[in-house]
């Protein structure tokens, strides 16, 4: 392709222009067929999330859980893409830690997973306590939960992406976190689009004024990070309709379950 483009560009009176932006904009809006594939993929990963929660035991390593996630997706006819499993203090780091962890009673557990079906990605994160939540763990989980629901409520056709990010951030700031991107708080964007890429537009982040439109798919995952303690990320994918957003899978409801 590059050799062909260089030959075309060498012709008199012709200019070769990159189509990346045009293609990215077209891919933001999913067709009914694409939504159906994404729904099937998300349903499968949701099943795997529930299986992980049911199978946890004291002493299990994060790497063992990640291996199970990959095998479970293969068994469901998907191609594993990633599995981030974090226990305890490690849950405070959005992109994980470089060492393995061993699960103990009372640990916060963060499980972020995704796989591919016909080229399309799933992506879902759950955070919960392995055991009975402490008052502090309950509080942090509740703050994250309220932030996620506030972002969902703010997502309407025509609403700028950054307003959805702001809605989540307002909840966390009202609870004493932040402000802005400061920690303890939410140090990154609230969400991202997905489809053929795990990360693509629209971007649910400060500064992105792209208006939401029916057919867009994106995550809502305003992670609360408290370094030295724990983190909570509840990530679910939604798709926009004329009436507003719809969850692909049921969102989390309590800090001791998936």
Buried (B, 14 or more C-beta within 10 A) or exposed (E): EEEEEEEEEEEEEEEEEEEEEEEEEEBBBBEEEBBEBBBBBBBBBBBBBEEBBEEBEEEBBBBBBBBBBBEBBEEBEBEBBBBBBBBBBBBBBBEBBEEEBBBEEEBBBBBBBBBBBEEBBBBBBBBBBBBEBEEEBBEBBBBBBBBBBBBBEBBBBEBBBBBBBBBBBBBBBEBEBBEEEEBBBBBBBBBBBBBEBBEBBBBBBBEBEBEBBEBBBBBBBBBBBBEEBBBBBBBBBBBBEEEBBEEBBEBBEEBBEB
